[in-house]
Amino acid sequence: MGKDPYEILGLSRNASMDEIKARYRELVKKYHPDKHQGNPLADLAEERFKEIQQAYDDIINNRASSSQNYENNYSSSSYTYNVDYENIISLIQNGRYGLANQKLDQINDRNSGLWNYLKSIVCANMGDLQNAMNYIQIAISIEPNNINYQKFRDQLINYNSRPYYSQAQTGSTSSCLDCLTCLCCFNCLCNSCS
């Protein structure tokens, strides 16, 4: 049986995708065969390089497979739960609201505060402020003490109460909502998903 791919990369199984990618880049750069040409240890470096590439591929494929299994079979595994929401939050932070919305719609359990909160963020950034407000109210009713949800609701209320920046006049949401979205998603991932 082969070595654990996380062990090969020197990572914990709880490592985020960003940590995995950063570590992969670091190790690939360190052991790249071009860097070791003419070195007596070139063969060992190339072997290590291939091992790193295989470990990275295994982790990525395993996480993609876990995510697909969750979507198809509803798994209560916190590992898959974190991966799904981590991927959705990453999509939101990168402004890919349509894809984030599709991923949210593929999740069977919509009775969590987190699902409704993320759906609210997606709706707000797609210009659907009415549904954004509905979803954030649901999130708050599920988790009334979650400060991130309350802050986002307050931001939506403030945004809706400013006629100069209303959706009808500008056709889009403000960059302030985008900034708050990124901050709230980061806090959410750190606090709610763990």
C-alpha positions in Angstrom: 0.0 0.0 0.0 1.3 3.5 -0.9 2.0 6.3 1.5 -0.7 8.7 2.6 -0.7 11.6 0.1 -1.2 14.1 2.9 1.9 12.7 4.6 3.9 13.0 1.3 3.0 16.7 1.1 3.5 17.1 4.8 0.0 18.2 5.5 -2.9 17.4 7.9 -6.0 15.8 6.4 -7.9 18.9 7.5 -5.7 21.2 5.3 -7.7 23.6 3.1 -7.5 23.6 -0.7 -5.4 26.8 -0.5 -2.9 25.1 1.9 -2.8 22.1 -0.3 -2.1 24.1 -3.5 0.5 26.3 -1.7 2.3 23.3 -0.4 2.2 21.6 -3.8 3.6 24.6 -5.5 6.4 24.9 -2.9 7.4 21.3 -3.2 7.2 21.1 -7.0 9.5 24.2 -7.2 11.9 22.6 -4.8 12.1 19.2 -6.5 11.6 20.1 -10.2 13.9 18.0 -12.4 15.1 21.1 -14.3 16.5 22.5 -11.1 18.6 19.5 -10.4 20.1 18.7 -13.8 23.7 17.7 -13.4 23.3 17.1 -9.7 24.2 13.6 -8.4 20.9 13.5 -6.6 18.9 14.3 -9.8 17.3 10.9 -9.9 16.1 11.1 -6.3 14.7 14.6 -6.9 12.8 13.4 -10.0 11.4 10.5 -8.0 10.3 12.8 -5.2 8.8 15.2 -7.8 6.7 12.4 -9.3 5.7 11.3 -5.8 4.5 14.8 -5.0 2.6 15.1 -8.3 0.8 11.8 -7.7 0.0 12.7 -4.0 -1.5 16.0 -5.2 -3.6 14.3 -7.9 -4.8 11.7 -5.4 -5.9 14.4 -2.9 -7.7 16.5 -5.5 -9.4 13.4 -7.0 -10.4 12.2 -3.5 -11.9 15.5 -2.5 -13.8 15.8 -5.8 -15.1 12.3 -5.4 -16.1 13.0 -1.8 -17.9 16.1 -2.9 -19.8 14.2 -5.6 -20.8 11.5 -3.2 -22.2 14.0 -0.8 -24.3 15.6 -3.5 -25.6 12.3 -4.6 -26.1 10.5 -1.3 -26.2 13.1 1.4 -23.4 12.3 3.8 -23.3 13.7 7.3 -19.6 13.6 7.2 -18.2 16.9 8.5 -15.2 16.5 6.1 -17.4 16.5 3.0 -19.6 19.2 4.6 -16.6 21.5 5.0 -15.3 20.8 1.5 -18.6 21.6 -0.2 -19.1 24.8 1.7 -15.4 25.7 1.4 -15.7 25.4 -2.4 -18.9 27.5 -2.5 -17.3 30.2 -0.3 -14.3 30.2 -2.6 -16.6 30.6 -5.7 -18.3 33.5 -3.9 -15.1 35.2 -3.0 -14.0 34.9 -6.7 -17.2 36.5 -7.9 -18.6 33.3 -9.5 -22.1 33.7 -8.1 -23.9 31.7 -10.7 -21.7 28.6 -10.1 -21.9 29.1 -6.4 -25.7 29.2 -6.7 -25.7 26.0 -8.7 -23.6 24.3 -6.1 -25.9 25.5 -3.3 -28.9 24.1 -5.1 -27.2 20.7 -5.3 -27.0 20.5 -1.5 -29.9 18.5 -0.1 -29.9 19.9 3.5 -31.2 23.5 3.2 -32.2 23.8 6.8 -28.9 25.1 8.0 -28.1 28.6 8.9 -25.0 28.4 6.8 -26.8 27.3 3.6 -29.3 30.1 3.9 -26.6 32.6 4.7 -24.6 31.7 1.6 -27.7 31.7 -0.5 -28.4 35.2 0.7 -25.0 36.4 -0.2 -25.3 34.8 -3.7 -28.7 36.4 -4.3 -27.5 39.8 -3.1 -24.5 39.8 -5.4 -26.7 38.7 -8.3 -29.0 41.6 -7.7 -31.9 39.7 -6.1 -32.1 41.7 -2.9 -35.6 40.6 -1.9 -34.6 36.9 -1.9 -31.3 37.8 -0.2 -33.2 39.4 2.6 -35.6 36.3 2.8 -32.7 33.9 3.0 -30.7 35.9 5.6 -33.8 36.1 7.8 -34.1 32.3 7.7 -30.4 31.9 8.5 -30.9 34.2 11.5 -34.0 32.3 12.7 -32.0 29.1 12.6 -28.9 30.6 14.3 -30.1 33.8 16.1 -26.8 34.4 17.9 -24.6 34.3 14.7 -23.1 37.8 14.4 -22.0 37.3 10.8 -25.6 36.7 9.7 -26.8 39.8 11.6 -24.1 42.0 10.1 -25.0 40.8 6.6 -28.7 41.5 7.2 -27.9 44.9 8.5 -25.8 45.6 5.4 -28.7 44.5 3.2 -31.0 46.8 5.1 -28.6 49.7 4.8 -28.1 49.0 1.1 -31.8 48.9 0.5 -32.5 52.1 2.3 -30.1 54.2 0.2 -32.1 55.3 -2.8 -29.0 56.6 -4.7 -27.5 53.2 -4.8 -30.7 51.1 -5.2 -30.7 48.3 -7.6 -33.2 49.9 -9.8 -30.9 52.9 -10.5 -27.6 51.2 -10.7 -28.5 47.7 -12.0 -26.0 46.0 -9.6 -25.1 45.7 -6.0 -22.4 47.8 -4.5 -18.7 46.9 -4.0 -19.4 47.4 -0.3 -21.6 44.3 -0.4 -18.8 42.4 -2.1 -16.3 43.4 0.6 -18.7 42.4 3.3 -19.4 39.2 1.5 -15.7 38.2 1.5 -15.3 39.1 5.2 -18.4 37.3 6.2 -17.5 34.2 4.2 -14.1 34.1 5.8 -15.5 34.5 9.3 -18.2 31.9 8.5 -15.6 29.4 7.3 -13.5 29.9 10.3 -16.3 29.8 12.8 -19.3 27.9 11.5 -17.8 25.0 9.6 -15.4 23.9 12.2 
